[in-house]
């Protein structure tokens, strides 16, 4: 069965058995990869086989929105380069004829072109691969590549070139839609492409979009989806136990799909950092671990103030109401307030904590800094010594959503 997906109905998702590679497929993959790798070593040299630090494999059913969501995923991962689209790499007339018939291109051609492309300098920090892997042989070649990347890292570890061979990270992201939705989206894309291209040809403005025969024929669209289910889906599933796997329910509106993507791409330090770095940071919690129960803890603290220290709590609330809120209200447009006070109430650390918690519960962001200022009080003429007192000034910064006012 598939992993659970947000708002997805389990009965609507496919559940093919994950097939193991036959001995012949494994041998084919090894021969293909070995041949391609030897060519790369001969042409570039081992020290130049510098593959991306992060590889995001973007797969999905036809019409699932890979192209639509690629820019969003790129920004979410902080990548600066354009994705590598496998279909664009395989743009020969022979490959185009195969694609138009709903078939797939040869594994050796895919692997050879892809590995060569991955060596380009702009992809060193990370890249999205759109449409790879699609077959079991390609999956096996991906595993072999990952092994080679680790071997290169070990080989150059501790040398001046080690920065070019960092710990590799591979993510699998699969966008999924049901067969009915996939076919509907493919045919809709075909209609929109025809209308767009007609307008470009009529006006001479804009660029023509790729027009796929499978987007105009329901039978071909259905066949394309079933090829995905029977070959690509099973191939991607086999990687779940090896690489970090993201299953995205892409059935809903774009905004909902984007939220599903963000949820899946939460920070994964143990996958992205060197093991030594992870060990160094192990005592510093990840942000979401701190905030996950923050609201519940805040409510507990406020109730404890009221039940255990009601007099002090009442003084703090009265101080906020009389001394701070009038200033906050005057800054309702900007959404930022700075209050300086020497009130002795805040010398009590508990009162200070109460003040911050009250503002947090009310939807404000409050930060308090203590500034100690020496103020001259007495001058000894005989010795020339100046006696100072320390003035304690509490600087209370309060931020909130300001008011949007039309200008002009």
C-alpha positions as CSV (number, residue, x, y, z in Angstrom):
1,X,0.0,0.0,0.0
2,X,1.0,3.6,-0.5
3,X,2.2,5.9,2.3
4,X,-0.6,8.1,3.7
5,X,-1.1,11.4,1.8
6,X,-2.8,14.5,3.1
7,X,-6.6,14.5,2.3
8,X,-6.1,11.4,0.0
9,X,-8.6,8.5,0.1
10,X,-6.7,5.3,0.5
11,X,-9.2,3.4,-1.7
12,X,-8.5,5.8,-4.6
13,X,-4.7,5.2,-4.7
14,X,-3.0,2.4,-6.6
15,X,-1.2,-0.3,-4.7
16,X,0.8,-2.4,-7.1
17,X,3.2,-4.9,-5.7
18,X,6.8,-3.7,-5.8
19,X,8.6,-6.0,-8.2
20,X,12.2,-6.9,-7.7
21,X,14.7,-6.5,-10.5
22,X,15.5,-9.7,-12.4
23,X,19.1,-10.8,-12.7
24,X,19.0,-9.8,-16.3
25,X,17.8,-6.2,-15.5
26,X,20.5,-5.9,-12.8
27,X,23.1,-7.0,-15.2
28,X,21.8,-4.6,-17.9
29,X,21.9,-1.7,-15.4
30,X,25.4,-2.5,-14.3
31,X,26.7,-2.8,-17.9
32,X,25.0,0.5,-18.9
33,X,26.3,2.4,-15.9
34,X,29.8,1.0,-16.1
35,X,30.0,2.0,-19.8
36,X,28.8,5.5,-19.1
37,X,31.0,5.9,-16.1
38,X,34.1,4.8,-18.0
39,X,33.4,7.3,-20.7
40,X,33.1,10.1,-18.1
41,X,36.3,9.2,-16.3
42,X,38.2,9.1,-19.6
43,X,36.8,12.4,-20.7
44,X,36.9,14.4,-17.4
45,X,39.1,12.6,-15.0
46,X,38.0,11.4,-11.5
47,X,38.7,14.7,-9.8
48,X,36.3,16.5,-12.1
49,X,33.4,14.1,-11.5
50,X,31.7,16.6,-9.2
51,X,28.0,15.9,-8.9
52,X,25.4,18.0,-7.2
53,X,25.2,18.1,-3.4
54,X,21.4,17.6,-3.5
55,X,19.4,15.8,-6.2
56,X,15.6,16.2,-6.0
57,X,13.9,13.6,-8.2
58,X,10.6,14.9,-9.3
59,X,8.2,12.2,-10.6
60,X,4.5,12.0,-11.0
61,X,1.5,10.9,-13.0
62,X,0.7,12.6,-16.3
63,X,-1.1,15.8,-15.5
64,X,0.0,15.8,-11.8
65,X,1.5,19.2,-12.1
66,X,5.3,18.6,-12.2
67,X,5.8,21.6,-14.6
68,X,3.4,23.7,-12.6
69,X,5.0,23.1,-9.3
70,X,8.7,23.0,-10.3
71,X,9.3,26.7,-9.7
72,X,7.6,26.5,-6.3
73,X,9.7,23.5,-5.3
74,X,12.9,25.2,-6.5
75,X,12.2,28.2,-4.3
76,X,11.2,26.0,-1.3
77,X,14.6,24.2,-1.5
78,X,16.6,27.4,-2.1
79,X,17.9,26.2,-5.5
80,X,19.1,28.8,-8.0
81,X,19.4,26.7,-11.2
82,X,16.8,25.6,-13.7
83,X,15.6,22.0,-13.4
84,X,16.9,19.3,-15.7
85,X,13.9,18.0,-17.6
86,X,14.6,14.6,-19.0
87,X,12.2,15.0,-22.0
88,X,14.2,18.1,-23.0
89,X,17.5,16.2,-22.9
90,X,16.0,13.5,-25.2
91,X,14.8,15.8,-28.0
92,X,16.1,13.8,-31.0
93,X,13.6,12.9,-33.7
94,X,13.7,9.2,-32.7
95,X,13.0,10.0,-29.1
96,X,10.2,12.4,-30.0
97,X,8.5,9.7,-32.1
98,X,8.6,7.3,-29.1
99,X,7.3,9.9,-26.7
100,X,4.4,10.9,-29.0
101,X,3.3,7.2,-29.2
102,X,3.2,7.1,-25.3
103,X,6.3,4.9,-25.1
104,X,9.6,5.4,-23.3
105,X,13.2,6.0,-24.6
106,X,16.2,3.8,-24.0
107,X,17.8,3.6,-20.6
108,X,21.4,4.0,-21.8
109,X,20.6,7.2,-23.7
110,X,18.9,8.6,-20.6
111,X,21.6,7.7,-18.2
112,X,24.4,8.9,-20.4
113,X,22.9,12.3,-21.2
114,X,21.8,12.8,-17.6
115,X,25.2,12.1,-15.9
116,X,27.0,14.4,-18.3
117,X,24.4,17.1,-17.6
118,X,24.8,16.7,-13.8
119,X,28.5,17.6,-14.0
120,X,27.7,21.2,-15.2
121,X,29.0,23.7,-12.6
122,X,25.6,25.4,-12.1
123,X,24.2,22.3,-10.5
124,X,26.9,21.8,-7.9
125,X,24.7,22.9,-4.9
126,X,21.6,21.1,-6.0
127,X,19.1,20.4,-8.8
128,X,15.7,19.1,-9.6
129,X,15.4,16.2,-12.0
130,X,12.0,16.1,-13.8
131,X,11.2,12.7,-15.1
132,X,13.9,10.4,-13.7
133,X,14.0,7.5,-13.0
134,X,11.2,5.9,-15.0
135,X,12.3,2.3,-15.2
136,X,13.8,-0.3,-12.9
137,X,17.1,-0.2,-14.9
138,X,17.3,3.6,-14.3
139,X,16.6,3.0,-10.6
140,X,19.5,0.6,-10.4
141,X,21.7,3.1,-12.3
142,X,20.7,5.8,-9.7
143,X,21.8,3.5,-6.9
144,X,25.1,2.9,-8.6
145,X,25.6,6.7,-9.1
146,X,24.9,7.3,-5.4
147,X,27.5,4.6,-4.5
148,X,30.0,6.3,-6.8
149,X,29.3,9.7,-5.2
150,X,30.0,8.3,-1.8
151,X,33.2,6.6,-3.1
152,X,34.4,9.8,-4.5
153,X,33.7,11.6,-1.2
154,X,35.8,9.0,0.6
155,X,38.6,9.2,-2.0
156,X,39.0,13.0,-1.7
157,X,38.1,13.4,2.0
158,X,40.8,15.4,3.7
159,X,42.2,16.8,0.5
160,X,41.9,20.3,-0.9
161,X,39.3,19.0,-3.3
162,X,37.0,17.7,-0.5
163,X,34.6,20.7,-0.7
164,X,33.7,19.5,-4.2
165,X,32.7,16.0,-2.9
166,X,30.3,16.7,-0.1
167,X,27.8,14.3,1.5
168,X,25.3,13.6,-1.3
169,X,21.5,13.9,-0.6
170,X,18.8,12.4,-2.8
171,X,15.1,13.2,-2.4
172,X,12.3,11.4,-4.2
173,X,9.2,13.6,-4.7
174,X,6.2,12.0,-6.3
175,X,3.1,14.0,-7.3
176,X,0.1,11.7,-7.6
177,X,-3.4,12.1,-9.1
178,X,-6.0,9.4,-9.9
179,X,-6.4,8.1,-13.4
180,X,-9.7,10.0,-14.1
181,X,-8.1,13.3,-13.0
182,X,-5.0,12.6,-14.9
183,X,-6.8,12.1,-18.2
184,X,-9.0,15.1,-17.7
185,X,-5.9,17.3,-17.0
186,X,-4.1,16.0,-20.1
187,X,-7.0,16.7,-22.4
188,X,-7.5,20.1,-20.8
189,X,-3.8,20.9,-21.4
190,X,-4.2,19.9,-25.0
191,X,-7.1,22.2,-25.6
192,X,-5.3,25.1,-23.9
193,X,-2.1,24.4,-25.9
194,X,-4.1,24.5,-29.2
195,X,-5.8,27.8,-28.2
196,X,-2.4,29.3,-27.1
197,X,-0.6,28.3,-30.3
198,X,-3.4,29.5,-32.5
199,X,-3.1,32.9,-30.8
200,X,0.7,33.0,-31.1
201,X,0.5,32.2,-34.8
202,X,-2.3,34.8,-35.4
203,X,-0.6,37.6,-33.5
204,X,3.0,36.7,-33.8
205,X,3.4,37.4,-30.0
206,X,4.7,34.8,-27.6
207,X,6.2,31.3,-28.0
208,X,4.6,28.1,-29.2
209,X,4.1,25.4,-26.6
210,X,4.9,21.7,-27.1
211,X,1.8,20.0,-28.5
212,X,1.6,16.4,-27.4
213,X,-0.6,14.0,-29.4
214,X,-1.4,12.2,-26.1
215,X,-3.1,15.4,-24.9
216,X,-5.7,15.2,-27.7
217,X,-6.6,11.5,-27.6
218,X,-8.3,10.0,-24.5
219,X,-7.0,6.5,-25.3
220,X,-3.4,7.7,-25.6
221,X,-3.8,9.8,-22.4
222,X,-5.1,6.7,-20.6
223,X,-2.3,4.6,-21.9
224,X,0.3,7.2,-20.8
225,X,-1.2,7.1,-17.3
226,X,-1.1,3.3,-17.2
227,X,2.5,3.2,-18.3
228,X,3.3,5.5,-15.4
229,X,1.4,3.1,-12.9
230,X,2.9,-0.1,-14.3
231,X,6.5,1.1,-14.8
232,X,7.4,4.5,-13.3
233,X,5.4,4.3,-10.1
234,X,6.8,0.9,-9.2
235,X,10.3,2.0,-10.0
236,X,9.9,5.1,-7.7
237,X,8.4,3.0,-4.9
238,X,11.5,0.8,-4.9
239,X,13.6,3.8,-3.8
240,X,11.6,4.4,-0.6
241,X,13.8,2.4,1.6
242,X,17.0,4.0,0.3
243,X,16.3,7.8,-0.2
244,X,14.1,10.3,1.5
245,X,10.7,9.9,-0.1
246,X,8.0,12.5,-0.4
247,X,4.5,11.5,-1.5
248,X,2.4,14.5,-2.6
249,X,-1.3,14.3,-3.0
250,X,-1.7,16.6,-6.1
251,X,-5.5,16.1,-6.6
252,X,-6.6,19.4,-5.1
253,X,-6.2,23.1,-6.0
254,X,-2.8,24.5,-6.5
255,X,-2.6,26.3,-3.1
256,X,-3.4,23.0,-1.4
257,X,-0.8,21.1,-3.3
258,X,1.8,23.8,-2.4
259,X,1.0,23.3,1.2
260,X,1.3,19.6,0.9
261,X,4.8,20.1,-0.7
262,X,5.9,22.5,2.1
263,X,4.8,20.0,4.7
264,X,6.8,17.3,3.0
265,X,9.9,19.4,2.7
266,X,10.5,20.2,6.3
267,X,14.1,20.5,7.4
268,X,15.9,17.1,7.5
269,X,19.4,17.9,8.9
270,X,20.5,14.2,9.2
271,X,20.0,13.8,5.5
272,X,21.7,17.0,4.4
273,X,24.6,17.6,6.7
274,X,27.8,15.7,7.2
275,X,27.5,13.2,10.1
276,X,30.2,15.1,12.1
277,X,28.2,18.3,11.7
278,X,25.0,16.6,12.8
279,X,26.8,15.3,15.9
280,X,28.1,18.8,16.7
281,X,24.5,20.3,16.5
282,X,22.8,17.5,18.3
283,X,22.1,19.5,21.5
284,X,20.5,22.4,19.5
285,X,16.8,21.5,18.8
286,X,15.3,22.2,15.4
287,X,12.9,25.1,15.5
288,X,9.7,23.1,15.0
289,X,10.5,20.9,18.0
290,X,10.4,24.0,20.2
291,X,7.3,25.6,18.8
292,X,5.2,22.5,18.3
293,X,3.8,22.7,21.9
294,X,4.4,26.4,22.4
295,X,0.8,27.4,22.5
296,X,-0.1,24.7,25.1
297,X,2.8,25.7,27.3
298,X,1.9,29.4,27.1
299,X,-1.7,28.6,28.2
300,X,-0.3,26.6,31.1
301,X,2.0,29.4,32.2
302,X,-0.7,32.1,32.1
303,X,-3.1,30.0,34.1
304,X,-0.4,29.3,36.7
305,X,0.2,33.1,37.0
306,X,-3.5,33.7,37.7
307,X,-3.8,30.8,40.3
308,X,-0.4,30.9,42.0
309,X,0.6,34.6,41.8
310,X,-2.6,36.6,41.2
311,X,-1.4,39.9,42.9
312,X,1.8,40.1,40.8
313,X,-0.1,39.0,37.7
314,X,-2.7,41.7,38.2
315,X,0.0,44.4,38.6
316,X,1.6,43.3,35.4
317,X,-1.7,43.4,33.5
318,X,-2.5,46.8,34.9
319,X,1.0,48.1,33.9
320,X,0.4,46.9,30.3
321,X,-3.0,48.4,30.2
322,X,-2.0,51.8,31.5
323,X,1.6,52.3,30.5
324,X,2.1,50.3,27.3
325,X,-1.2,49.9,25.4
326,X,-1.7,53.7,24.9
327,X,1.6,53.8,23.1
328,X,0.9,50.7,21.1
329,X,-2.4,52.1,19.9
330,X,-0.7,55.2,18.6
331,X,1.5,52.9,16.4
332,X,-1.4,50.8,15.0
333,X,-0.5,51.7,11.4
334,X,3.2,50.8,11.5
335,X,2.8,47.7,13.6
336,X,6.0,48.4,15.6
337,X,6.3,50.0,19.1
338,X,9.4,50.8,21.3
339,X,8.7,51.6,24.9
340,X,11.5,52.6,27.4
341,X,10.6,52.3,31.1
342,X,12.4,52.4,34.4
343,X,9.5,50.9,36.3
344,X,10.7,48.8,39.2
345,X,8.0,46.2,38.6
346,X,10.2,44.7,35.8
347,X,13.1,44.1,38.2
348,X,11.2,41.0,39.1
349,X,12.1,38.4,36.5
350,X,8.8,36.7,36.9
351,X,6.9,39.9,36.2
352,X,9.1,40.3,33.1
353,X,8.1,36.8,31.9
354,X,4.5,37.5,32.6
355,X,4.6,40.7,30.4
356,X,6.1,38.8,27.5
357,X,3.6,35.9,27.8
358,X,0.6,38.3,28.0
359,X,1.6,40.0,24.7
360,X,2.3,36.6,23.1
361,X,-1.2,35.3,24.0
362,X,-2.8,38.5,22.6
363,X,-1.1,38.0,19.2
364,X,1.9,40.4,19.7
365,X,5.6,39.7,19.4
366,X,7.3,41.2,22.5
367,X,11.1,41.4,23.2
368,X,12.6,43.1,26.3
369,X,16.2,44.3,26.6
370,X,17.8,45.6,29.7
371,X,20.1,48.6,29.3
372,X,22.3,49.6,32.3
373,X,23.3,53.3,32.1
374,X,25.7,54.9,34.5
375,X,24.5,58.3,35.7
376,X,26.9,60.7,37.6
377,X,25.6,61.5,41.1
378,X,28.5,62.9,43.1
379,X,31.8,64.5,42.4
380,X,34.6,64.5,45.0
381,X,36.7,67.6,44.4
382,X,39.6,66.4,46.5
383,X,40.1,63.1,44.8
384,X,38.5,63.9,41.4
385,X,36.4,60.7,41.8
386,X,33.0,60.6,40.2
387,X,30.3,58.4,41.9
388,X,27.7,57.0,39.5
389,X,24.4,55.3,40.0
390,X,23.2,52.6,37.6
391,X,20.0,53.4,35.8
392,X,18.1,50.3,34.6
393,X,16.2,51.0,31.4
394,X,13.9,48.3,30.0
395,X,13.5,48.6,26.2
396,X,10.3,46.8,25.3
397,X,9.9,46.2,21.5
398,X,6.4,45.2,20.4
399,X,5.5,44.1,16.8
400,X,2.2,43.2,15.3
401,X,0.3,43.2,12.0
402,X,-0.1,46.9,11.2
403,X,-3.0,48.5,9.4
404,X,-2.9,48.8,5.6
405,X,-4.0,52.3,4.6
406,X,-4.5,53.4,1.0
407,X,-2.0,56.1,0.1
408,X,-2.1,58.7,-2.6
